[in-house]
Amino acid sequence: MNFIPIKVSCHAGYKADEYPKSFLYEDKRYEIEEIIDRWYQYNEASDISPANYFKVLTRCGKNYILKHVIDKDDWFLVA
């Protein structure tokens, strides 16, 4: 899997960066129409940082998977 760094605008509800609303990839802004699925990754036995994943549908009708590395506040497009 490739992780491409992206800029993300988020909804902040009861916590910061609760879920993504849009993201910027290759100078194009993608508005998120729907969050189809989301999941959490963490394993104490590994050196992988905790992360939230979001499978999203954009307004242009395409599906993407976004990764948010929580402790570093980094966002990636999963390719």
N, C-alpha and C positions, 0 to 999 in steps of 0.2 A: 504494500500500500504506500502511496505517496501522500504526504501531508503538505499542502500548499498554503503558506501564510496568507491570511486575508484580514480585512478590516470589517468589523461587525457592529451594527447599531442594535442595541438590546432594549427590551422592556425591563424596567426595574420595578418590581412589585415588593413583595415582602422580603426579597433579597436582591442584591445587585446582580446584574446580568442574568435575570431569571430565564429569559428565552430570547432568541434572536428575532429581530423584525426585518432586517435587511442586511445585505453584505456587499462588499466591493471586491470585484475580481476582474483583473485585467482592465482597469479603468471603467468598468461597467457596473452599475448599481442594480442589484437583484432584490426586488421586494418579495418578502415571504408571504404567501397567501395562506399557507396552512402548515402546521407542524404535524407530520404524519405519524412520527414515532420519536421516542427519546429514550436513552438508556445511559447508565452510569458504568464506568470502568474503574476498578481499583483492585489491587492485589497487594496485600501487605508484604508478601514474600518476594515481590519483584521491585525493580527500581523505576517502574513506570509511574508517572504522576497521575493522580486522580483526574478523571476527565468526564465531561458530559458530552454525549453525542446526540445530534438532532438530525432526523431525516425530514427534509422540508420540501414543500412544493412551492415554486415561485409563481409569480403572476404570469410569467411567460409560458407556464405549463411544464417546466422541467423539474425533475427531482434532483436533490443534492444531499450529501451528508456533510454536516459541519461538526467539527470537534472543538470543544472548549477545554483547554488545560487549565484547571481551576486555580492551582497555586501560583501559576505564572500569568494568568489572565491572557493567554494566547489563544487565538482562533485559527483554525485550519479548515481548508476544503479537502475532503478525503477523495482521492482519485485512485 
